[in-house]
Amino acid sequence: MSLARLRPTVERGDHTMPVVQFITVALPVALGLVMIGTGGANFAGPSLARQNFALWGYPAGFHRVAGSVGVVIGLLLLIPLTSRVGAIASAIFMFAAIATLIRSRDWGHLPAAAILMAASAAAIAIHG
């Protein structure tokens, strides 16, 4: 039995796609959708988001800045031509978020931020 036959695949219609290739496409898309969703929620500024940004020491209205940046990063991740830039930007953005959470001792939000940071790092690695 050849090694090629042992390679894991994901079914896609009448074709198969190697898992690595699937992850290469799916990870930036998933990360982009999460960034757009969280960015949009931050931009909309429900009371909890406004309270969190105040707790973290940011001025009133900063949730709109962070939300806008998150949406732009998400869009960059969704466009194949700009996906690498989006991955790098998301890592920088998440690094800043983690630094903010540590500085303000907001341990409750840290696990989600760390997961997104890891996904950002993986997206960078995918693009070489």
PyMOL commands that set and color helices and strands:
alter all, ss='L'
color gray80, all
select helices_A, chain A and resi 3-6+19-44+47-55+62-78+80-103+110-127
alter helices_A, ss='H'
color red, helices_A
select strands_A, chain A and resi 9-12+15-18
alter strands_A, ss='S'
color yellow, strands_A
deselect
rebuild
show_as cartoon
